[in-house]
Structure formats: structure tokens, C-alpha cells
């Protein structure tokens, strides 16, 4: 079975930082492009960042220059370093394989206070 377990969320003041982690199992992690999505209350889930098998990355315009996605294939883990956080970054954050969206985890809540 495929599982993604996100962690590292929490409550932080605007301007602060958080580092999210996502441990994957049930997939050949090194062969998969990975992504972070987020869903704010009352809004659709949106793609935040992605990383391919060569560790090339891409970001939503709203987080460019503030967020950094990375991966550790030895640990089957993908990370999201979030700096200069804003209240509008408040959401539940999920990781998943970039091109197969069948297996959503529980996500991790990020709350940014103003």
C-alpha cells in the first residue's frame, strides 16, 4: 500500500519559518516526481511545489523565493522549507506523487498568525 505521512506543521508568526517532512512508503520513491499541495479553508487544493527525479524544482508564483522543496531518496522523504511565512500560507499541506493523485495522506496543518 502507498502511504504519505506529513509532519512538521504548526503555529507560527508571520515572517517565521517551518520545515515540513513527508515520508513515503509503498512506492519506488527515487523514480517518482513528488509534489506539495495545500488547501486553505473554503478554497480548492493547489499545487505549491514540485520536484522531479533529477531534483529539478518548480513553484507556485505565490511561494517563489520563500519555499524550497527537496528530497532525500535514501530516506524516501520529501521536504518543504518555508520561510517568510504569511497569513495567506495558512492551510493543510499534503505531499503526493506529482503525476498520480490517488493516495492523499492526512496532511499537516500550518497556521500563520499576523
Protein Blocks (a to p, Z undefined) as FASTA:
>chain_A
ZZdddehiacddehiacddddddehiafklpccddddddehiacddfbdcdfkopacddf
klgokaccdddfklopacdddehiafklgccdddddfklckbccebjaddddZZ
